Amino acid sequence: MATPTYEIYALKFAGPFTRPASMVTWFQDLDKTAQINYYIFAIRGGGKTIIVDCGCTPQLAQERNLAGYVNPVDVLKRIDIDAQNVKYVVVTHIHFDHISGVELFPRATFFVQEKEFNFWMKNPIAKRAPFLHTTDPVGNRYLAKLKGTKRLQLVRGDKKILPGMELLLAPGHTIGLQVAAVNTEKGRAIVGSDAAHMFSSYRTDIPSAIITDMIAWMKSYEKIRAKASSIDLIFPGHDPALLSNYPNVAEDISRLV
């Protein structure tokens, strides 16, 4: 049987936000600002739908006053995806804009790197101020309760989870961030989430300023570029160009490949 190919969609659920440019490109353009959006991603092919990251719940969006917020459940409906019936969710890392919405997918199996899960759930350092600010304790507790059930798959390193789809451990931004390598009609694409906030990082080697391990991050960039069929098929986590430079298929949704 032939390996399936997939289509990849970027779905904006909040934004735009104005941030210091040096936040998304480490120590660059200290006197400038940059625009970012918050996204989840949908991967469709071979009769399957896989969601990458969970977005934010309405409660957390209100607490954090997220501009332009739309419930990810409602955004997914725009391309006829019912969050209630989603079976596969890849959690790239356990930051609030990627994990808070875990409860929005009540029937899904979640794929998380074991190293990432153990840090946020078990390591007391994760409760220290720099880390605590970036995550959502409510979403973390929901995910932690799934341990020991079939709904939580703790991944150790690189792992093929479906025909034509592989998870790749790519630390740096967080201790156990993972990306999804996906077969498409244009070749092997990478749904990179926050392995880079912006497209430019994969060309310049300048990541964002939210760093756990810079040396690991540089090695992750080498790995991701080697795995992708083209640098143009590596998609970052927050770049507005994910919407503006690709065909729009619905409001705030683009087809990347």
C-alpha positions in Angstrom: 0.0 0.0 0.0 1.3 3.4 -1.0 2.2 5.8 1.8 -0.4 8.5 2.1 0.3 12.2 1.5 -1.2 14.9 3.7 -2.4 18.5 3.4 -1.4 20.9 6.1 -3.5 23.9 7.3 -2.6 26.8 9.6 -5.6 28.0 11.7 -5.2 31.3 13.6 -7.1 31.4 16.9 -5.8 34.7 18.3 -3.9 37.7 17.3 -2.3 39.7 15.9 -0.1 40.7 18.8 2.7 43.3 18.8 5.8 42.1 20.5 9.4 43.3 20.7 11.2 42.0 17.6 14.0 40.7 19.9 11.5 38.3 21.5 11.0 36.4 18.2 14.5 36.9 16.9 17.1 36.5 19.7 18.9 39.8 20.4 18.1 41.2 17.0 16.3 44.5 16.2 16.2 45.6 19.8 14.4 48.9 18.9 11.8 47.3 16.7 8.5 45.5 17.1 7.1 42.4 15.3 3.6 41.0 14.7 2.7 37.4 15.7 -0.4 35.2 15.7 -1.4 32.2 17.7 -2.1 29.1 15.6 -3.0 25.5 15.7 -2.4 23.2 12.7 -4.5 20.6 11.0 -3.1 17.7 9.0 -5.4 15.7 6.7 -4.8 12.7 4.5 -5.2 9.0 4.2 -8.7 9.3 5.8 -7.2 10.8 9.0 -7.2 14.2 10.7 -4.4 15.1 13.0 -4.4 18.3 15.0 -1.1 19.8 16.1 -1.4 21.7 19.4 -4.5 22.6 21.3 -4.7 26.4 21.5 -6.3 28.1 24.5 -9.5 27.7 26.3 -11.9 30.6 26.4 -11.2 30.9 30.2 -7.5 31.3 29.7 -8.0 33.6 26.8 -10.1 35.9 29.0 -7.5 35.8 31.8 -4.7 36.7 29.5 -6.8 39.1 27.5 -5.9 37.6 24.1 -6.8 39.9 21.3 -8.7 38.5 18.4 -9.4 35.2 20.2 -11.7 32.6 18.7 -12.3 29.3 20.4 -10.2 26.7 18.4 -13.3 24.5 18.4 -15.1 27.1 16.3 -12.1 27.7 14.0 -11.9 24.0 13.2 -15.6 24.0 12.3 -14.7 26.4 9.4 -13.0 23.5 7.6 -15.5 20.9 8.9 -13.5 19.4 11.7 -15.4 18.5 14.9 -13.1 18.8 17.9 -15.3 16.3 19.7 -14.4 13.6 17.3 -10.7 14.3 16.7 -8.7 11.2 17.4 -5.1 12.4 17.2 -3.5 15.5 18.7 0.2 16.2 18.7 1.3 18.4 21.6 4.6 20.0 20.4 5.4 21.5 23.8 3.7 22.5 27.1 3.4 26.3 26.8 0.1 27.9 27.5 -0.9 28.7 23.9 -0.2 25.1 22.9 -1.6 23.1 25.8 -4.4 25.0 27.5 -7.0 23.8 25.0 -6.3 20.1 25.7 -9.8 19.7 27.2 -11.4 20.8 23.9 -10.6 17.4 22.4 -12.3 15.0 24.7 -11.9 11.9 22.6 -8.3 12.5 21.3 -5.1 10.6 22.0 -2.4 13.1 22.8 1.2 12.5 21.7 3.7 14.3 24.0 7.5 13.8 24.4 8.1 12.0 27.7 11.0 14.3 28.4 8.6 17.3 28.0 5.9 15.8 30.1 8.1 14.8 33.0 9.7 18.3 33.2 6.4 20.2 33.4 4.6 17.7 35.6 7.4 16.5 37.9 10.4 18.9 38.0 10.2 21.6 40.7 12.1 24.0 38.4 9.0 24.1 36.2 7.3 26.0 39.1 9.9 28.7 39.1 8.9 32.1 37.7 10.4 32.0 34.2 8.8 28.7 33.5 5.5 29.2 35.3 4.7 32.3 33.3 4.8 30.4 30.0 2.5 27.5 30.8 -1.0 26.8 32.0 -1.5 24.9 35.3 -5.1 24.0 34.4 -4.1 22.5 31.1 -1.2 20.7 32.7 -3.4 19.1 35.3 -5.8 17.9 32.7 -3.0 16.3 30.7 -1.4 14.8 33.8 -4.7 13.0 34.7 -4.5 11.1 31.4 -1.2 9.4 32.4 -1.7 5.7 32.4 -4.6 5.8 30.0 -4.6 5.1 26.2 -5.3 8.8 25.6 -1.8 9.8 26.5 1.1 8.5 24.5 4.5 9.5 25.9 7.0 9.5 23.1 10.7 8.8 23.5 12.6 10.6 20.8 11.8 10.2 17.1 8.7 8.1 16.4 6.5 7.2 13.4 2.9 7.5 14.6 1.1 7.1 11.3 2.0 6.1 7.8 3.8 9.1 6.3 4.0 11.0 9.6 6.9 11.0 12.1 7.4 13.0 15.3 10.9 14.4 15.8 12.4 15.4 19.1 13.7 19.0 18.6 14.6 20.6 21.9 15.9 24.1 22.5 12.8 26.3 22.9 11.7 23.8 25.6 13.4 20.7 27.0 11.3 18.2 25.0 9.7 20.1 22.1 8.7 17.9 19.1 7.9 18.7 15.5 5.8 16.7 13.0 7.5 15.5 9.7 4.7 14.9 7.2 4.7 13.4 3.7 3.0 15.8 1.2 2.7 16.1 -2.5 5.6 18.6 -2.5 7.8 16.3 -0.3 8.6 16.0 3.4 7.2 19.0 5.3 7.8 20.0 8.9 5.1 21.4 11.1 7.6 23.0 13.4 5.6 24.9 15.9 7.9 26.9 18.2 11.1 25.3 17.0 11.0 28.7 15.3 8.5 31.5 15.9 9.2 33.0 12.4 10.2 31.6 9.0 13.5 33.6 9.1 15.0 31.5 11.9 15.5 28.5 9.7 17.6 30.5 7.3 19.5 32.7 9.8 20.0 30.3 12.8 18.6 33.0 15.1 15.8 31.5 17.2 13.4 33.3 19.5 14.4 34.7 22.9 12.4 32.0 24.8 15.2 29.5 25.2 15.9 26.5 27.4 19.1 25.3 25.6 20.7 27.2 22.8 23.1 24.5 21.8 20.4 21.9 21.6 18.4 24.4 19.5 21.1 24.8 16.9 21.3 21.0 16.6 17.5 20.9 16.2 17.7 23.3 13.3 20.3 21.1 11.6 18.1 18.1 12.2 14.9 19.8 10.9 16.5 21.2 7.8 18.0 17.8 7.0 14.6 16.1 7.4 12.7 18.5 5.2 12.6 18.2 1.4 13.0 22.0 1.2 13.5 24.8 3.6 10.3 26.2 2.1 8.4 23.3 3.6 9.4 24.1 7.2 6.6 25.9 9.0 7.1 28.0 12.1 4.7 28.6 15.0 3.7 32.3 15.0 4.6 34.0 11.8 1.8 36.1 10.2 3.1 34.9 6.8 1.4 31.6 7.5 -1.8 33.3 6.6 -0.7 36.1 4.2 1.6 34.0 1.9 -0.6 31.0 1.4 -4.1 30.3 -0.1 -6.9 31.1 2.3 -9.5 28.4 2.5 -11.7 29.9 5.2 -11.5 32.9 7.6 -8.1 32.9 9.2 -7.2 29.5 7.8 -4.7 28.8 5.0 -3.5 25.7 3.2 0.2 25.5 3.5 0.8 22.5 1.3 
